[in-house]
């Protein structure tokens, strides 16, 4: 069975040949099977975001290959990959249109990758379907479908963005520190909603987080990056038993240094 996402010896250097040269990805290889929910942790500058952006096609890679559901997307720009990928960014304001209603936002997301035509209005059938999806979030939004999105809290907007990113089941869901801008209680709610959406649709998911506890608690597999390499890949029973202390110990053995990102430890 082909992997749902494959990175094969992917390399990326920023500002090559200058004083600011930064080798962000140093030949990383990674396979995600269908339904894998992989959390990605690492200090600042470890290559986490560069890897996610490489998968999304935000910038071209310098070497290697990226495949999504068996399709070679290495040379495709981000807009040509959009039908394969769902993405939620760190900023809750990014993924939604504030002046439009909840149901209108969802209708736009529902038509992603299909010809829109002129009649994009929300039908009664759409509303019923959207209401069922919103119930899954457990944030009371199913009773507020005509509310303007700009009136929602950051957590509600982020949960809605998650729903919109997965309305047309993507081959790969990319979560780019999508709870980092939220307070801890709200972040927990959005992560719980994320688990429900991912599990219900068996979505292949790559979630970058700055929080070691979240990385351990969520998903079936954890990878840790350091200086452009994947230095740990922990799954199954081993991941279930993992503690923050274990992870720090493994990091220092694998990298030969102490983990220095306080933000990741405080969660």
MOFENNOR-V316934 format. One record per residue. N is the residue number from 1. RES is the residue in one small letter. D_CENTER is the distance of its C-alpha to the mean C-alpha in Angstrom with 1 decimal. Layout:
BEGIN
n=[N | N]
res=[RES | RES]
d_center=[D_CENTER | D_CENTER]
END
This chain:
BEGIN
n=[1 | 2 | 3 | 4 | 5 | 6 | 7 | 8 | 9 | 10 | 11 | 12 | 13 | 14 | 15 | 16 | 17 | 18 | 19 | 20 | 21 | 22 | 23 | 24 | 25 | 26 | 27 | 28 | 29 | 30 | 31 | 32 | 33 | 34 | 35 | 36 | 37 | 38 | 39 | 40 | 41 | 42 | 43 | 44 | 45 | 46 | 47 | 48 | 49 | 50 | 51 | 52 | 53 | 54 | 55 | 56 | 57 | 58 | 59 | 60 | 61 | 62 | 63 | 64 | 65 | 66 | 67 | 68 | 69 | 70 | 71 | 72 | 73 | 74 | 75 | 76 | 77 | 78 | 79 | 80 | 81 | 82 | 83 | 84 | 85 | 86 | 87 | 88 | 89 | 90 | 91 | 92 | 93 | 94 | 95 | 96 | 97 | 98 | 99 | 100 | 101 | 102 | 103 | 104 | 105 | 106 | 107 | 108 | 109 | 110 | 111 | 112 | 113 | 114 | 115 | 116 | 117 | 118 | 119 | 120 | 121 | 122 | 123 | 124 | 125 | 126 | 127 | 128 | 129 | 130 | 131 | 132 | 133 | 134 | 135 | 136 | 137 | 138 | 139 | 140 | 141 | 142 | 143 | 144 | 145 | 146 | 147 | 148 | 149 | 150 | 151 | 152 | 153 | 154 | 155 | 156 | 157 | 158 | 159 | 160 | 161 | 162 | 163 | 164 | 165 | 166 | 167 | 168 | 169 | 170 | 171 | 172 | 173 | 174 | 175 | 176 | 177 | 178 | 179 | 180 | 181 | 182 | 183 | 184 | 185 | 186 | 187 | 188 | 189 | 190 | 191 | 192 | 193 | 194 | 195 | 196 | 197 | 198 | 199 | 200 | 201 | 202 | 203 | 204 | 205 | 206 | 207 | 208 | 209 | 210 | 211 | 212 | 213 | 214 | 215 | 216 | 217 | 218 | 219 | 220 | 221 | 222 | 223 | 224 | 225 | 226 | 227 | 228 | 229 | 230 | 231 | 232 | 233 | 234 | 235 | 236 | 237 | 238 | 239 | 240 | 241 | 242 | 243 | 244 | 245 | 246 | 247 | 248 | 249 | 250 | 251 | 252 | 253 | 254 | 255 | 256 | 257 | 258 | 259 | 260 | 261 | 262 | 263 | 264 | 265 | 266 | 267]
res=[x | x | x | x | x | x | x | x | x | x | x | x | x | x | x | x | x | x | x | x | x | x | x | x | x | x | x | x | x | x | x | x | x | x | x | x | x | x | x | x | x | x | x | x | x | x | x | x | x | x | x | x | x | x | x | x | x | x | x | x | x | x | x | x | x | x | x | x | x | x | x | x | x | x | x | x | x | x | x | x | x | x | x | x | x | x | x | x | x | x | x | x | x | x | x | x | x | x | x | x | x | x | x | x | x | x | x | x | x | x | x | x | x | x | x | x | x | x | x | x | x | x | x | x | x | x | x | x | x | x | x | x | x | x | x | x | x | x | x | x | x | x | x | x | x | x | x | x | x | x | x | x | x | x | x | x | x | x | x | x | x | x | x | x | x | x | x | x | x | x | x | x | x | x | x | x | x | x | x | x | x | x | x | x | x | x | x | x | x | x | x | x | x | x | x | x | x | x | x | x | x | x | x | x | x | x | x | x | x | x | x | x | x | x | x | x | x | x | x | x | x | x | x | x | x | x | x | x | x | x | x | x | x | x | x | x | x | x | x | x | x | x | x | x | x | x | x | x | x | x | x | x | x | x | x | x | x | x | x | x | x | x | x | x | x | x | x]
d_center=[23.3 | 21.0 | 17.6 | 14.7 | 13.1 | 15.6 | 15.8 | 19.5 | 21.0 | 18.7 | 20.3 | 19.8 | 22.3 | 22.5 | 26.1 | 27.8 | 31.5 | 31.4 | 31.8 | 28.2 | 27.0 | 23.7 | 22.6 | 18.9 | 18.2 | 21.3 | 21.2 | 18.1 | 18.0 | 15.5 | 15.6 | 13.4 | 15.6 | 15.0 | 13.6 | 12.3 | 9.7 | 9.4 | 8.9 | 9.6 | 12.3 | 14.9 | 17.2 | 17.2 | 17.8 | 16.7 | 14.6 | 11.0 | 10.1 | 12.6 | 11.2 | 7.8 | 10.3 | 12.6 | 10.6 | 10.1 | 13.8 | 14.0 | 16.9 | 19.0 | 19.2 | 22.6 | 22.9 | 21.6 | 19.9 | 16.6 | 16.8 | 14.8 | 16.8 | 19.8 | 19.8 | 20.2 | 18.0 | 18.9 | 21.1 | 19.3 | 18.2 | 15.0 | 16.9 | 18.2 | 14.9 | 13.7 | 15.2 | 13.2 | 9.6 | 7.8 | 5.7 | 5.8 | 7.5 | 9.4 | 12.6 | 13.3 | 15.8 | 13.8 | 12.7 | 16.1 | 19.8 | 21.7 | 25.1 | 24.3 | 24.4 | 21.6 | 23.0 | 23.3 | 19.7 | 18.9 | 21.6 | 20.2 | 16.8 | 18.9 | 20.7 | 18.0 | 19.2 | 22.6 | 25.8 | 26.0 | 29.8 | 31.4 | 31.0 | 27.5 | 28.9 | 27.6 | 29.8 | 30.9 | 29.2 | 25.8 | 26.4 | 27.0 | 23.9 | 21.7 | 23.6 | 22.8 | 19.1 | 19.4 | 21.5 | 18.6 | 17.0 | 20.4 | 20.5 | 23.6 | 22.2 | 23.8 | 27.1 | 26.1 | 25.0 | 27.4 | 26.3 | 25.1 | 21.5 | 22.8 | 24.6 | 21.6 | 20.4 | 17.2 | 15.8 | 17.0 | 15.6 | 12.0 | 12.6 | 14.2 | 11.5 | 9.2 | 12.4 | 13.1 | 9.9 | 11.0 | 14.8 | 15.5 | 13.8 | 11.5 | 12.1 | 8.6 | 5.4 | 2.5 | 1.5 | 4.6 | 7.2 | 7.1 | 10.4 | 12.1 | 14.4 | 15.6 | 18.6 | 18.3 | 19.7 | 17.4 | 14.3 | 15.7 | 16.2 | 12.7 | 11.5 | 14.4 | 13.5 | 10.0 | 12.1 | 14.6 | 12.6 | 10.9 | 14.4 | 16.4 | 15.0 | 14.4 | 10.9 | 9.8 | 6.4 | 5.0 | 4.2 | 6.3 | 9.0 | 12.5 | 14.2 | 15.8 | 16.8 | 13.4 | 12.4 | 15.7 | 15.7 | 12.5 | 11.8 | 14.6 | 14.0 | 13.5 | 13.7 | 15.2 | 15.7 | 18.9 | 20.5 | 18.6 | 19.0 | 17.3 | 19.9 | 19.0 | 17.5 | 18.4 | 18.2 | 20.4 | 23.2 | 22.9 | 19.4 | 20.8 | 23.7 | 21.9 | 22.7 | 21.6 | 25.1 | 24.6 | 21.4 | 23.3 | 26.2 | 24.3 | 22.7 | 26.2 | 27.7 | 25.1 | 25.1 | 28.6 | 27.6 | 26.6 | 23.1 | 23.5 | 20.5 | 22.0 | 19.0 | 17.2 | 20.4 | 21.3 | 18.6]
END
